[in-house]
Amino acid sequence: VPSLFTFNIKDKIIEGIPGISTEAEVQLRIESNLKGNNKRKSKSYISKGPTLITHWGLSGPGILKLSAWAARELNACDYKFQIRVNWLPDERITDVLDRLNQLRKEEAKRTVYKTKVFDLPSRLWRNLVQSANINSEDKWADVPKSKMELLSKRLCASEFRVNGKSTFKEEFVTAGGIDLKEVNFKTFESKIFPSLYFAGEVLNIDAITGGFNFQNAWTGAYIAAKAITTSVD
Ligand SMILES: Cc1cc2nc3c(=O)[nH]c(=O)nc-3n(C[C@H](O)[C@H](O)[C@H](O)COP(=O)(O)OP(=O)(O)OC[C@H]3O[C@@H](n4cnc5c(N)ncnc54)[C@H](O)[C@@H]3O)c2cc1C
C-alpha cells in the first residue's frame, strides 16, 4: 500500500490560503470493525511538526508521518477518516480561552480579525476567526463568550474530514514488499533463493519522511553489492 502521502480536505478553515506552513499537532482517529463481531475498535496517532496547507488539503512532515504510521489502516478505510488539528501545539485549550476572554477587556475596541494574538500566520488566523462566526468588522468587546469558546476550539481542536489522499503515484514510498524474515541482513541475500539479493523499495521497509527511505535503499544496495562481489571472488 502507498505510504507518505498528503490528505485531501475541503474546509473553509484552509480555503484560499495554500502555501502556508505552521507548526501543528495533528491527531488521527481511525475506527474499524473488529473481524467477527460488531465491536468498533478505535485507534489514534498523534504527530507534531510543520504542517503545510495546499490547494487540496494538508501536507508537510506533520501529515506525512501520520500517513506512514497508519498506511495500512488508511488504505483499509479507503482514505476516508477524521483528523483533529491543534494549530497552537504548545498551548492548552483552557489557557487559550482565558487569553481570548482577557482580550475582550484589554483590546475591547480593536477588531478581532486584525489583532495578532498567537504565533500564527495572519491569513490562517483570519480563517479561524471566520470559522468561529466572527465577522471581519467585529470588535473584541462585541464577541459573545460562546463565540470565544468556539474560537478556542477551532484554534486547538479543528476537526477535518479527510476524503482521499494525494493522487496515485505521487506517494513517496510503498509499505509492504519482501518479508524481512526471508532476508539475511548481513548480505541482503534471500534466505529462500540463494544468490538473489534485495535492496530498497522491494523490501518491506518504509520509513517516515526525512531521507530514511533513501538511506535504506543506499545502505542495503551497498551491502548487497559488496556481498555479491565477494561471492563472485
Ligand atoms: C515523489 C517522491 C518523493 C520522495 N521523497 C523522499 C524523501 O524525501 N526522502 C526519502 O527518504 N525517500 C523519498 N522517496 C522515496 C525514495 O525515492 C525511494 O524509497 C527510493 O528511491 C527507493 O530506491 P530503489 O532503488 O529501491 O527504487 P527506485 O528509486 O524506484 O529505483 C528503481 C529503478 O528501477 C527501474 N525499473 C523499474 N522496472 C524496471 C524494469 N523492468 N527493468 C529495468 N529497470 C526497471 C526504475 O525505472 C527505477 O529507476 C520519495 C519518492 C517519491 C516518488
The ligand as an SDF file (V2000), in Angstrom:
LIG
                    3D

 53 58  0  0  0  0  0  0  0  0999 V2000
    7.8890   11.9360   -5.1550 C   0  0  0  0  0  0  0  0  0  0  0  0
    8.7870   11.1440   -4.2440 C   0  0  0  0  0  0  0  0  0  0  0  0
    9.4570   11.8040   -3.2210 C   0  0  0  0  0  0  0  0  0  0  0  0
   10.2830   11.0790   -2.3420 C   0  0  0  0  0  0  0  0  0  0  0  0
   10.9050   11.7590   -1.3210 N   0  0  0  0  0  0  0  0  0  0  0  0
   11.6770   11.0630   -0.4860 C   0  0  0  0  0  0  0  0  0  0  0  0
   12.3510   11.7500    0.5760 C   0  0  0  0  0  0  0  0  0  0  0  0
   12.2670   12.9680    0.7310 O   0  0  0  0  0  0  0  0  0  0  0  0
   13.1130   11.0060    1.4280 N   0  0  0  0  0  0  0  0  0  0  0  0
   13.2430    9.6490    1.3080 C   0  0  0  0  0  0  0  0  0  0  0  0
   13.9560    9.0280    2.0980 O   0  0  0  0  0  0  0  0  0  0  0  0
   12.6100    8.9790    0.3200 N   0  0  0  0  0  0  0  0  0  0  0  0
   11.8470    9.6540   -0.5720 C   0  0  0  0  0  0  0  0  0  0  0  0
   11.2230    8.9860   -1.5820 N   0  0  0  0  0  0  0  0  0  0  0  0
   11.3810    7.5170   -1.6280 C   0  0  0  0  0  0  0  0  0  0  0  0
   12.6800    7.1180   -2.3240 C   0  0  0  0  0  0  0  0  0  0  0  0
   12.7700    7.8020   -3.5650 O   0  0  0  0  0  0  0  0  0  0  0  0
   12.6610    5.6050   -2.5630 C   0  0  0  0  0  0  0  0  0  0  0  0
   12.4310    4.9200   -1.3390 O   0  0  0  0  0  0  0  0  0  0  0  0
   13.9820    5.1390   -3.1480 C   0  0  0  0  0  0  0  0  0  0  0  0
   14.2760    5.8660   -4.3180 O   0  0  0  0  0  0  0  0  0  0  0  0
   13.9050    3.6440   -3.4560 C   0  0  0  0  0  0  0  0  0  0  0  0
   15.0410    3.2620   -4.1730 O   0  0  0  0  0  0  0  0  0  0  0  0
   15.0350    1.9800   -5.0560 P   0  0  0  0  0  0  0  0  0  0  0  0
   16.3760    1.9280   -5.7330 O   0  0  0  0  0  0  0  0  0  0  0  0
   14.6170    0.7950   -4.2500 O   0  0  0  0  0  0  0  0  0  0  0  0
   13.8660    2.1680   -6.1270 O   0  0  0  0  0  0  0  0  0  0  0  0
   13.7460    3.2700   -7.2630 P   0  0  0  0  0  0  0  0  0  0  0  0
   14.4590    4.5280   -6.8970 O   0  0  0  0  0  0  0  0  0  0  0  0
   12.2800    3.3260   -7.5740 O   0  0  0  0  0  0  0  0  0  0  0  0
   14.5250    2.6320   -8.4800 O   0  0  0  0  0  0  0  0  0  0  0  0
   14.0030    1.5730   -9.2310 C   0  0  0  0  0  0  0  0  0  0  0  0
   14.5410    1.7030  -10.6530 C   0  0  0  0  0  0  0  0  0  0  0  0
   14.2080    0.5410  -11.3890 O   0  0  0  0  0  0  0  0  0  0  0  0
   13.7920    0.9310  -12.6770 C   0  0  0  0  0  0  0  0  0  0  0  0
   12.9570   -0.1710  -13.2170 N   0  0  0  0  0  0  0  0  0  0  0  0
   11.7030   -0.4950  -12.8650 C   0  0  0  0  0  0  0  0  0  0  0  0
   11.2810   -1.5680  -13.5740 N   0  0  0  0  0  0  0  0  0  0  0  0
   12.3070   -1.9250  -14.3690 C   0  0  0  0  0  0  0  0  0  0  0  0
   12.4890   -2.9540  -15.3060 C   0  0  0  0  0  0  0  0  0  0  0  0
   11.5380   -3.8520  -15.5900 N   0  0  0  0  0  0  0  0  0  0  0  0
   13.6770   -3.0250  -15.9670 N   0  0  0  0  0  0  0  0  0  0  0  0
   14.6760   -2.1430  -15.6800 C   0  0  0  0  0  0  0  0  0  0  0  0
   14.5490   -1.1350  -14.7890 N   0  0  0  0  0  0  0  0  0  0  0  0
   13.3890   -1.0390  -14.1550 C   0  0  0  0  0  0  0  0  0  0  0  0
   13.0500    2.2050  -12.4580 C   0  0  0  0  0  0  0  0  0  0  0  0
   12.9930    2.9700  -13.6580 O   0  0  0  0  0  0  0  0  0  0  0  0
   13.9340    2.8840  -11.3950 C   0  0  0  0  0  0  0  0  0  0  0  0
   14.9610    3.6420  -11.9680 O   0  0  0  0  0  0  0  0  0  0  0  0
   10.4210    9.6910   -2.4910 C   0  0  0  0  0  0  0  0  0  0  0  0
    9.7610    9.0380   -3.5320 C   0  0  0  0  0  0  0  0  0  0  0  0
    8.9360    9.7570   -4.3950 C   0  0  0  0  0  0  0  0  0  0  0  0
    8.2340    9.0270   -5.5070 C   0  0  0  0  0  0  0  0  0  0  0  0
  1  2  1  0
  2  3  1  0
  2 52  2  0
  3  4  2  0
  4  5  1  0
  4 50  1  0
  5  6  2  0
  6  7  1  0
  6 13  1  0
  7  8  2  0
  7  9  1  0
  9 10  1  0
 10 11  2  0
 10 12  1  0
 12 13  2  0
 13 14  1  0
 14 15  1  0
 14 50  1  0
 15 16  1  0
 16 17  1  0
 16 18  1  0
 18 19  1  0
 18 20  1  0
 20 21  1  0
 20 22  1  0
 22 23  1  0
 23 24  1  0
 24 25  2  0
 24 26  1  0
 24 27  1  0
 27 28  1  0
 28 29  2  0
 28 30  1  0
 28 31  1  0
 31 32  1  0
 32 33  1  0
 33 34  1  0
 33 48  1  0
 34 35  1  0
 35 36  1  0
 35 46  1  0
 36 37  1  0
 36 45  1  0
 37 38  2  0
 38 39  1  0
 39 40  1  0
 39 45  2  0
 40 41  1  0
 40 42  2  0
 42 43  1  0
 43 44  2  0
 44 45  1  0
 46 47  1  0
 46 48  1  0
 48 49  1  0
 50 51  2  0
 51 52  1  0
 52 53  1  0
M  END
$$$$
